[in-house]
Amino acid sequence: MMVAVLVALCWLHLVRWTEAQDVFDVLSYVDPLIGASNGGNVFPGASLPYGMAKAVADTNSSSNQGGFTLDGAVVTGFSIMHDSGTGGNPSLGNFALFPYTNCPGGDVDQCAFPKKTRARFGAFSNSSVSAKPGTFGITLNSGIRSEITVTQHAALFKFEFPTTGADGEVAQPLILQDLTDLADSRQDNGTVSVDATTGRITGSARFLPSFGGGNFVLYFCTDFSGADILDNGIFVNSRASASVKNLTISRSINGYPLPGGAFVRFKSGTEPILVRTATSFISASQACAHAENEIPEFDFTAVSTAATEAWRAKISPIQVSTTGVNQSTLINFYSGIYRTMINPQNYTGENPLWSSSEPYFDSFYCIWDLFRSQLPFLTIVDPAAVAEMIRSLIDTYRHVGWLPDCRMSLNKGYTQGGSNADNVLADAYLKGVKDGIDWNDGYAAVVKDAEVEPYDWCCEGRGGLDSWKALGYIPVQDFDYKGFGTMTRSISRTLEYSYNDFCISQIAGGLGKTADQEKYIESSGNWQNLYKADQRSYWWDGTDTGFVGFFEPRFLNKTWGYQNPLNCSNLDQYSSCSLQNTGRETFESSIWEYGFFVPHDQATLLTIYGGPDAFVRRLDYLHDHNITYIGNEPSFLTVFQYHYAGRPGLSAKRSHFYIPSFFSPTPDGLPGNDDSGAMGSFVAFAMMGLFPNPGQDVYLITPPFFAQVNITHPQTRKTASVRTRNFDPSYASIYIQSATLDGAPYTKSWLDHSFFTDGKQLVLTVGRNESATWGRHIDDLPPSLGRYAGFNGTFSAKRAMGTRGARSYRANFAAVGDQTWGS
């Protein structure tokens, strides 16, 4: 015993010695330009963590949802508001600036004002682009260099000009600001005014959100420093005037907003000209106050340094050993972490819709994507921010009536599947996130999702609840007269509603609501009502995949419909699989892939699929035949679901198959749009070797991509560590042979959240071949609502959770312990 203790102490000493020697600046491995082409749609510009101000150069690419791209498109402006990684229409990009060294002949009408016209002056070389957390830079081919940095609500642009223009005339720079956005969605009257003496530009306009209904009004305030003003005025379409200082402009009648805005021209361009601009959803005066309070001195270096330090403070708690690891691996990892903190955005104090002392976060874009790994990742590294996000979601319920599934620009976004904010609340609740959260109101919100159908379930809550309660599934071609949304996705909605109800049951159990807990556990089994045991799956040429038993649509009269299980898969190029009225019964994913979406009851799913070996064969087929695609979020958990079949080594193998093959530290290195950091969080979790089953207190263990990973919890200040013995940087040895947790042998293939909050130490010994024992015994499998079968022995909830017993396990799927819950 004494020898074991001494060995453990020596090992701990070695670990701490290694930590002390492996010191580096995490920001040196962050590249914001990853995903700036090939449909990654990231925002690569200057932002604070969760900042409202997100400033960058905007291009005219067809994939400019995040503003800037590196795909050969040209710059059309420099704007301050953006989202990151989204699909659909471009988001925000309001009130763009554009600089000229001079106007030919000194005539302002010879400068190009409309966005489409000025694009010909926006060419640039990719090699001129620079980006780091908090700062972005680019040089246009015209010779104008722009550096950009931000505060929470304001941006500071530094423009450096050539001494002469293209025509050889002395520089008299002109900087315009227009009333457009990326999507050209400006609606009714836009306004702009310029102060003749100071050059201050203020204005506002009404715009449309990019993935929802409604509209919003945004205000701005812009000031200049660095050169004396020559003149200023307004422009309409292609003509400008220094004698007019105010403009109100309509959208026009041809479906494209009439160009309009203001300009300021300067006497000299020998020194950099700094432009400070801020926005507000409240008023132009509030935008000006943001600018003056946050950037009082036009000190670019000070603002940039503060932004960089804000990022360093957020990312530094995660430290890895660099021993043997190439730089691209480190860049992949830390850049993924960085992208998880771009969205959601903290708009506290900027919500004109209701008066509240609660935080307000926006750009939950969308929770269908974020609940799977992005928000669970933030729960580990920034629980205080997650608490504020949860409070914001609950406050939205208080004032709007339901939790959002998607929200952007103060508006309801479209619901893609279930009421997945339920999963977000459960995940935070189970992991002990409390700071200021009224969990009684949170519980009321999730129960309303389950019980009350909104009129517009297109954009909140759930639809088809009468059928759900009467039949236990959402029928295809449902009769639903109480609320309205796209009448598709009956399979995916049924599966997602089932998991939503399970998540509700977990909160109910923790709050001591036993009857509710049992009720929602019961309805969480509704997924089984769409399982057709004799359904086969055929390729389009008629070849049988060899698998039997799939989910299928079902009518109100309980008869079966049919959807090819391969429709909406990665290989299906023809089906409509989003929110179209002609869409299929699964959303952005096939029946094959949704066939694994029973996160709470993998044991029962294993059984109906024929046991662990058959489950593994089916998972292999899903991945090996490219039915799934890692560029879409429903694929994430399938990479690690081998754990539930007692094969955690295959999860590790599959993780290394996808990283770095599908995720590389290059502008075109993402397999799909980043979805507000969802792809980044997948990379971060997978490379840390701990992947969540979201909505549960479960992290599935695989070997990290580093010899050691340390995560310091920002609230408890305790450091959790995962260390790999026999670490192989060639990644030939990726199979766990044995493990210890805090020095004691550990055979389970999963951990709970106390690993992070208590600062536990996990040591993994790896080898080149899959272990025949580690994580493979029935008692070592991750928790499941049902009973595992087909293994050596039997598995029950009671055995999984210890002395708490099956009923207590049902009440709270992952042991909450003795914590007190509530506001």
Rosetta blueprint (number, residue, H / E / L):
1 M L
2 M H
3 V H
4 A H
5 V H
6 L H
7 V H
8 A H
9 L H
10 C H
11 W H
12 L H
13 H H
14 L H
15 V H
16 R H
17 W H
18 T H
19 E H
20 A H
21 Q H
22 D L
23 V L
24 F L
25 D L
26 V H
27 L H
28 S H
29 Y H
30 V L
31 D L
32 P L
33 L L
34 I L
35 G L
36 A L
37 S L
38 N L
39 G L
40 G L
41 N L
42 V L
43 F L
44 P L
45 G L
46 A E
47 S E
48 L L
49 P L
50 Y L
51 G L
52 M L
53 A L
54 K E
55 A E
56 V E
57 A E
58 D E
59 T E
60 N L
61 S L
62 S L
63 S L
64 N L
65 Q L
66 G L
67 G L
68 F L
69 T L
70 L L
71 D L
72 G L
73 A L
74 V L
75 V E
76 T E
77 G E
78 F E
79 S E
80 I L
81 M L
82 H L
83 D L
84 S L
85 G L
86 T L
87 G L
88 G L
89 N L
90 P L
91 S L
92 L L
93 G L
94 N L
95 F L
96 A L
97 L E
98 F E
99 P E
100 Y E
101 T L
102 N L
103 C L
104 P H
105 G H
106 G H
107 D L
108 V H
109 D H
110 Q H
111 C L
112 A L
113 F L
114 P L
115 K H
116 K H
117 T H
118 R H
119 A H
120 R H
121 F H
122 G L
123 A L
124 F E
125 S L
126 N H
127 S H
128 S H
129 V L
130 S E
131 A E
132 K E
133 P L
134 G L
135 T E
136 F E
137 G E
138 I E
139 T E
140 L E
141 N L
142 S L
143 G L
144 I L
145 R E
146 S E
147 E E
148 I E
149 T E
150 V E
151 T L
152 Q L
153 H L
154 A E
155 A E
156 L E
157 F E
158 K E
159 F E
160 E E
161 F L
162 P L
163 T L
164 T E
165 G L
166 A L
167 D L
168 G L
169 E L
170 V E
171 A L
172 Q L
173 P L
174 L E
175 I E
176 L E
177 Q E
178 D E
179 L L
180 T L
181 D L
182 L L
183 A L
184 D L
185 S L
186 R L
187 Q L
188 D L
189 N L
190 G E
191 T E
192 V E
193 S E
194 V E
195 D L
196 A L
197 T L
198 T L
199 G L
200 R L
201 I E
202 T E
203 G E
204 S E
205 A E
206 R E
207 F E
208 L L
209 P L
210 S L
211 F L
212 G E
213 G L
214 G L
215 N L
216 F E
217 V E
218 L E
219 Y E
220 F E
221 C E
222 T E
223 D E
224 F E
225 S E
226 G L
227 A L
228 D L
229 I E
230 L E
231 D E
232 N E
233 G E
234 I E
235 F E
236 V E
237 N L
238 S L
239 R E
240 A E
241 S E
242 A L
243 S L
244 V L
245 K L
246 N E
247 L E
248 T E
249 I E
250 S L
251 R L
252 S L
253 I L
254 N L
255 G L
256 Y L
257 P L
258 L L
259 P L
260 G E
261 G E
262 A E
263 F E
264 V E
265 R E
266 F E
267 K L
268 S L
269 G L
270 T L
271 E L
272 P L
273 I E
274 L E
275 V E
276 R E
277 T E
278 A E
279 T E
280 S E
281 F L
282 I L
283 S L
284 A H
285 S H
286 Q H
287 A H
288 C H
289 A H
290 H H
291 A H
292 E H
293 N H
294 E H
295 I L
296 P L
297 E L
298 F L
299 D L
300 F H
301 T H
302 A H
303 V H
304 S H
305 T H
306 A H
307 A H
308 T H
309 E H
310 A H
311 W H
312 R H
313 A H
314 K H
315 I H
316 S L
317 P L
318 I E
319 Q E
320 V E
321 S L
322 T L
323 T L
324 G L
325 V L
326 N L
327 Q H
328 S H
329 T H
330 L H
331 I H
332 N H
333 F H
334 Y H
335 S H
336 G H
337 I H
338 Y H
339 R H
340 T L
341 M L
342 I L
343 N L
344 P L
345 Q E
346 N E
347 Y L
348 T L
349 G L
350 E L
351 N L
352 P L
353 L L
354 W L
355 S L
356 S L
357 S L
358 E L
359 P L
360 Y L
361 F E
362 D E
363 S L
364 F E
365 Y L
366 C L
367 I H
368 W H
369 D H
370 L H
371 F L
372 R L
373 S L
374 Q H
375 L H
376 P H
377 F H
378 L H
379 T H
380 I H
381 V H
382 D L
383 P H
384 A H
385 A H
386 V H
387 A H
388 E H
389 M H
390 I H
391 R H
392 S H
393 L H
394 I H
395 D H
396 T H
397 Y H
398 R H
399 H H
400 V H
401 G L
402 W L
403 L L
404 P L
405 D L
406 C L
407 R E
408 M E
409 S L
410 L L
411 N E
412 K E
413 G E
414 Y L
415 T L
416 Q L
417 G L
418 G L
419 S L
420 N L
421 A H
422 D H
423 N H
424 V H
425 L H
426 A H
427 D H
428 A H
429 Y H
430 L H
431 K L
432 G L
433 V L
434 K L
435 D L
436 G L
437 I L
438 D L
439 W H
440 N H
441 D H
442 G H
443 Y H
444 A H
445 A H
446 V H
447 V H
448 K H
449 D H
450 A H
451 E H
452 V L
453 E L
454 P L
455 Y L
456 D L
457 W L
458 C L
459 C L
460 E L
461 G L
462 R L
463 G L
464 G L
465 L H
466 D H
467 S H
468 W H
469 K H
470 A H
471 L H
472 G L
473 Y L
474 I L
475 P L
476 V L
477 Q L
478 D L
479 F L
480 D L
481 Y L
482 K L
483 G L
484 F L
485 G L
486 T L
487 M L
488 T L
489 R L
490 S H
491 I H
492 S H
493 R H
494 T H
495 L H
496 E H
497 Y H
498 S H
499 Y H
500 N H
501 D H
502 F H
503 C H
504 I H
505 S H
506 Q H
507 I H
508 A H
509 G H
510 G H
511 L L
512 G L
513 K L
514 T H
515 A H
516 D H
517 Q H
518 E H
519 K H
520 Y H
521 I H
522 E H
523 S H
524 S L
525 G L
526 N H
527 W H
528 Q H
529 N H
530 L H
531 Y E
532 K E
533 A E
534 D E
535 Q E
536 R E
537 S E
538 Y E
539 W L
540 W L
541 D L
542 G L
543 T L
544 D E
545 T E
546 G E
547 F E
548 V E
549 G E
550 F E
551 F E
552 E L
553 P L
554 R E
555 F L
556 L L
557 N L
558 K L
559 T L
560 W E
561 G L
562 Y L
563 Q L
564 N L
565 P L
566 L L
567 N L
568 C L
569 S L
570 N L
571 L L
572 D L
573 Q L
574 Y L
575 S L
576 S L
577 C L
578 S L
579 L L
580 Q L
581 N L
582 T L
583 G L
584 R L
585 E L
586 T L
587 F L
588 E L
589 S L
590 S L
591 I H
592 W H
593 E H
594 Y H
595 G L
596 F L
597 F L
598 V L
599 P L
600 H L
601 D L
602 Q H
603 A H
604 T H
605 L H
606 L H
607 T H
608 I H
609 Y L
610 G L
611 G L
612 P H
613 D H
614 A H
615 F H
616 V H
617 R H
618 R H
619 L H
620 D H
621 Y H
622 L H
623 H H
624 D H
625 H L
626 N L
627 I L
628 T L
629 Y L
630 I L
631 G L
632 N L
633 E H
634 P H
635 S H
636 F L
637 L H
638 T H
639 V H
640 F L
641 Q H
642 Y H
643 H H
644 Y H
645 A H
646 G L
647 R L
648 P H
649 G H
650 L H
651 S H
652 A H
653 K H
654 R H
655 S H
656 H H
657 F H
658 Y H
659 I L
660 P L
661 S L
662 F L
663 F L
664 S L
665 P L
666 T L
667 P L
668 D L
669 G L
670 L L
671 P L
672 G L
673 N L
674 D L
675 D L
676 S L
677 G L
678 A H
679 M H
680 G H
681 S H
682 F H
683 V H
684 A H
685 F H
686 A H
687 M H
688 M H
689 G L
690 L E
691 F E
692 P E
693 N L
694 P L
695 G L
696 Q L
697 D L
698 V L
699 Y E
700 L E
701 I E
702 T L
703 P L
704 P L
705 F L
706 F L
707 A L
708 Q E
709 V E
710 N E
711 I E
712 T E
713 H L
714 P L
715 Q L
716 T L
717 R L
718 K L
719 T E
720 A E
721 S E
722 V E
723 R E
724 T E
725 R E
726 N L
727 F L
728 D L
729 P L
730 S L
731 Y L
732 A L
733 S L
734 I L
735 Y E
736 I E
737 Q E
738 S E
739 A E
740 T E
741 L E
742 D L
743 G L
744 A E
745 P E
746 Y L
747 T L
748 K L
749 S L
750 W E
751 L E
752 D L
753 H L
754 S H
755 F H
756 F H
757 T H
758 D L
759 G L
760 K L
761 Q E
762 L E
763 V E
764 L E
765 T E
766 V E
767 G E
768 R L
769 N L
770 E L
771 S L
772 A L
773 T L
774 W L
775 G L
776 R L
777 H L
778 I H
779 D H
780 D H
781 L L
782 P L
783 P L
784 S L
785 L L
786 G L
787 R L
788 Y L
789 A L
790 G L
791 F L
792 N L
793 G L
794 T L
795 F L
796 S L
797 A H
798 K H
799 R H
800 A H
801 M H
802 G H
803 T H
804 R H
805 G H
806 A H
807 R H
808 S H
809 Y H
810 R H
811 A H
812 N L
813 F L
814 A L
815 A L
816 V L
817 G L
818 D L
819 Q L
820 T L
821 W L
822 G L
823 S L
